[in-house]
Amino acid sequence: MFFDGSSYDTVGEEGVVFEAPQGELLSYLFKLDFPCCNNVAEYESLILGLRMAKELGLGGVEIKGDSRLVTNQVNGNFHVKEPHLAPYRPEAQNLISQTVSTLDHTGRGKNKHADVLATLASEIQLNDNEEDTVTFRRKELPNTWKEDMAFEEADDWRRTYIDDLTKTEEDRVIPTRTLKKFVFINGALYY
């Protein structure tokens, strides 16, 4: 589990990411509708993530966060000096022990996904809803690529090249040496 929290104009945002061993990601972003500082947002993100892990029945999780202060306070390496942070540490420690999880510090570079979610949460308006769904998908081809090919004539010389560029080497009609001079990008053939 990766977590990150931040605050802008005294309102907090947080991101929580669960990564399965197979690489599948479950990503969540949250808005905190109460005044808070960055450290409170980090603690809130950690605790919320732990509660979600418990609800999802994930058991022990490896928790990574880029807040050195929060990870060291929860692990007992730093004292909690700020009174407003004092209640957070025992809550986080309790949830970590209940879920038999571990908490480690990670650099910002390895926590980019959770960091981006927290930043995105600051930009999204919920329009009086308590929650909303954000879908993020990879798109590899433009919407018009098939349409562009439909306009080509059936006897167009480019059709053979385009077909061969998408086939395995043994199924090609055109010699590989000639075919290497061409590339097919976004529905168009280039020399």
Wavefront OBJ file of the C-alpha trace (Angstrom):
o trace
v 0.000 0.000 0.000
v 1.303 3.439 -0.932
v -0.107 6.558 0.692
v 0.355 10.305 0.359
v -1.403 13.325 1.755
v -1.062 17.046 1.242
v -2.897 20.226 2.038
v -3.624 23.309 -0.015
v -5.289 26.370 1.485
v -5.779 24.451 4.771
v -7.863 21.697 3.104
v -6.373 18.242 2.630
v -6.176 15.728 -0.166
v -4.879 12.203 -0.089
v -4.112 9.275 -2.311
v -4.014 5.577 -1.418
v -2.801 2.889 -3.820
v -2.936 -0.858 -3.268
v -0.599 -2.830 -5.515
v -1.237 -6.565 -5.924
v 1.751 -8.901 -6.372
v 0.719 -9.306 -10.035
v 0.998 -5.523 -10.515
v -2.738 -4.707 -10.507
v -3.451 -1.320 -8.901
v -6.430 -0.151 -6.858
v -6.235 3.639 -6.664
v -8.249 5.927 -4.412
v -8.218 9.673 -3.910
v -9.923 11.591 -1.121
v -10.716 15.170 -0.186
v -10.492 16.180 3.452
v -13.190 18.748 4.166
v -11.645 20.017 7.362
v -8.695 22.294 8.054
v -5.412 20.398 8.215
v -1.701 20.699 7.598
v 0.456 18.407 5.427
v 1.405 16.114 8.327
v -2.232 15.650 9.358
v -3.113 14.846 5.724
v -0.284 12.259 5.640
v -1.540 10.628 8.864
v -5.137 10.684 7.632
v -4.054 9.002 4.401
v -2.130 6.288 6.269
v -5.003 5.566 8.658
v -7.630 5.600 5.915
v -5.527 3.201 3.835
v -5.110 0.851 6.804
v -8.850 0.871 7.474
v -9.519 0.119 3.810
v -6.994 -2.756 3.856
v -8.762 -4.149 6.912
v -12.213 -3.813 5.262
v -10.944 -5.448 2.074
v -9.514 -8.313 4.134
v -6.037 -7.860 2.702
v -4.271 -9.036 5.847
v -0.723 -7.834 6.342
v 0.394 -5.249 3.821
v 3.695 -3.561 3.165
v 2.993 0.134 3.631
v 5.134 2.764 1.900
v 4.912 6.510 2.373
v 7.180 9.402 1.495
v 6.680 11.299 4.776
v 9.804 10.650 6.826
v 8.184 12.324 9.841
v 5.050 10.140 9.834
v 6.870 6.849 9.180
v 9.449 7.552 11.887
v 6.841 8.712 14.430
v 4.642 5.663 13.859
v 7.639 3.301 14.007
v 8.739 4.922 17.292
v 11.970 6.443 15.956
v 10.793 10.062 16.447
v 8.843 11.601 19.321
v 5.552 13.323 18.541
v 6.140 16.932 19.551
v 3.085 18.551 17.977
v -0.045 18.119 20.141
v -2.365 17.997 17.104
v -0.472 14.931 15.778
v -0.415 13.051 19.101
v -3.722 11.151 18.631
v -2.730 9.938 15.171
v 0.293 7.844 16.151
v -1.487 5.370 18.501
v -4.344 4.984 16.008
v -1.925 4.160 13.181
v 0.126 1.832 15.407
v -3.030 0.012 16.511
v -4.201 -0.534 12.916
v -0.733 -1.691 11.833
v -0.621 -4.269 14.623
v -4.217 -5.431 13.906
v -3.435 -5.986 10.234
v 0.077 -7.334 10.930
v 1.481 -4.804 8.474
v 4.836 -3.068 8.138
v 5.513 0.621 7.511
v 8.575 1.881 5.670
v 9.683 5.190 4.234
v 10.079 5.416 0.473
v 11.354 8.253 -1.659
v 9.013 10.505 -3.605
v 10.140 8.862 -6.828
v 8.722 5.522 -5.735
v 5.496 7.060 -4.427
v 4.502 8.959 -7.582
v 1.143 7.240 -8.085
v -0.183 8.149 -4.617
v 1.334 11.631 -4.917
v -0.437 12.271 -8.235
v -3.748 11.092 -6.749
v -3.410 13.514 -3.835
v -2.649 16.340 -6.273
v -5.561 15.348 -8.514
v -7.921 15.376 -5.530
v -7.113 19.061 -5.022
v -8.313 19.838 -8.557
v -11.558 17.837 -8.614
v -14.852 19.396 -7.564
v -17.448 17.008 -6.119
v -20.511 19.217 -6.749
v -22.291 18.449 -3.473
v -21.705 14.683 -3.881
v -19.933 12.714 -1.187
v -18.126 10.629 -3.766
v -17.562 10.331 -7.479
v -15.885 7.915 -9.846
v -12.782 8.791 -11.832
v -11.754 6.348 -14.553
v -8.295 6.438 -16.039
v -7.499 4.252 -19.044
v -4.658 3.912 -21.522
v -5.579 4.527 -25.159
v -3.084 3.384 -27.760
v -4.750 4.332 -31.048
v -6.729 7.383 -32.116
v -10.467 7.001 -32.540
v -10.222 7.552 -36.285
v -7.603 4.949 -37.192
v -10.134 2.435 -38.545
v -12.060 5.178 -40.316
v -8.893 6.328 -42.086
v -8.269 2.802 -43.346
v -11.895 2.451 -44.495
v -11.421 5.327 -46.948
v -8.543 3.555 -48.679
v -9.263 1.731 -51.866
v -9.206 -2.063 -51.694
v -6.575 -2.188 -54.479
v -4.422 0.530 -52.895
v -0.730 -0.516 -52.966
v -0.364 0.592 -49.337
v -2.805 -2.078 -48.126
v -0.246 -4.870 -48.655
v 2.427 -2.949 -46.745
v 0.071 -2.155 -43.885
v -1.062 -5.777 -43.674
v 2.512 -7.078 -43.705
v 3.598 -4.653 -40.990
v 1.041 -6.234 -38.656
v 1.924 -9.867 -39.473
v 4.650 -12.160 -38.189
v 7.758 -12.486 -40.345
v 6.850 -15.896 -41.797
v 3.358 -14.698 -42.865
v 4.588 -11.638 -44.803
v 4.414 -11.224 -48.576
v 6.914 -8.345 -48.878
v 10.579 -9.080 -48.080
v 11.642 -7.882 -44.606
v 14.469 -5.818 -46.122
v 11.958 -3.721 -48.079
v 9.419 -3.631 -45.274
v 11.954 -2.152 -42.822
v 11.789 1.116 -44.771
v 8.145 1.610 -43.764
v 6.352 2.255 -40.496
v 2.650 2.265 -39.679
v 1.702 4.974 -37.126
v -1.800 5.956 -36.045
v -3.448 4.570 -39.166
v -0.969 6.054 -41.650
v 1.878 4.437 -43.587
v 5.202 6.302 -43.580
v 8.388 5.691 -45.610
l 1 2 3 4 5 6 7 8 9 10 11 12 13 14 15 16 17 18 19 20 21 22 23 24 25 26 27 28 29 30 31 32 33 34 35 36 37 38 39 40 41 42 43 44 45 46 47 48 49 50 51 52 53 54 55 56 57 58 59 60 61 62 63 64 65 66 67 68 69 70 71 72 73 74 75 76 77 78 79 80 81 82 83 84 85 86 87 88 89 90 91 92 93 94 95 96 97 98 99 100 101 102 103 104 105 106 107 108 109 110 111 112 113 114 115 116 117 118 119 120 121 122 123 124 125 126 127 128 129 130 131 132 133 134 135 136 137 138 139 140 141 142 143 144 145 146 147 148 149 150 151 152 153 154 155 156 157 158 159 160 161 162 163 164 165 166 167 168 169 170 171 172 173 174 175 176 177 178 179 180 181 182 183 184 185 186 187 188 189 190 191
